[in-house]
Amino acid sequence: MPRGDGTGPIGRGSGMGRGAGMGRGAGGRQGAGPGGNCVCPACGEKMPHQAGTPCALMNCPKCGVRMVRE
């Protein structure tokens, strides 16, 4: 910073050095596991979760809205 007031070149200032990124660490949640239910946020219909298929890729059999994990 030429004048010490924070007006230096973009990307050269302090604060965002190496290792300051926002990546997934060892504690990041991968998935909720094989059990549980998928539920429709619109009508409340529930169906068992199928291992290997995210609930968000399934449509509700009653109203067609995308399901969410319970």
N, C-alpha and C positions, 0 to 999 in steps of 0.2 A: 504494500500500500504506500503510494508515494507520499501522501501527507499524513498518514496514520489516522484518517477519518473514515475509513471504510469505502473509499471511492476507487479502489484499485481495479485491475482487470477482472472480468468475470471469471469465476472458477479458480482463482488464485488466492482467495482469502482464507482465513482460518475457519475451522468449524467442520468441514466435510472432508476429512483426510481419509486415508486408507482404513478399511474396515468399518466405516460408518454407515454402510448400506443397510437396507431394510429387507434382508433375506430371511428365509425360514431357517430357524435354528434347530437344535436337537429336540426341542419341545413342541415343534409345530404339529398341529393336528392334521393327520392325513385323511382319515375317514372315521366314521362312527362305528364301524364293525359290521358283522354279518347279521346280527339280530335286530329286533325292533320293528317299528311300523312306519309306513309312509302315510301321511295324512293330507287331505285336500284342504287348503286354506279357505276355499270358498264355501264348500258344503259340509266339511267335516268327515267325509267318507274315509275310512281307514282300510289299509290292506297291508299284508306282511311285506317287509322289505326283502327283496331278492338280492342275494350276495352277488357282487360284481356289477350291479346296475344301480346307479345313483337315483334316489327318489326324484330329483329334479328333472330326470329324463323320462319319467313316467307320467302319463296323463290319467286323470281321475276317470274311472269307468262310468260315473254318473253324469258329471258336467263337463269333462274334458279339460279342466284347468290343470296346470302342472302341479305335481305333488311336492311336498316338503318332508323332511325327516322329522319324526315326532320327538 
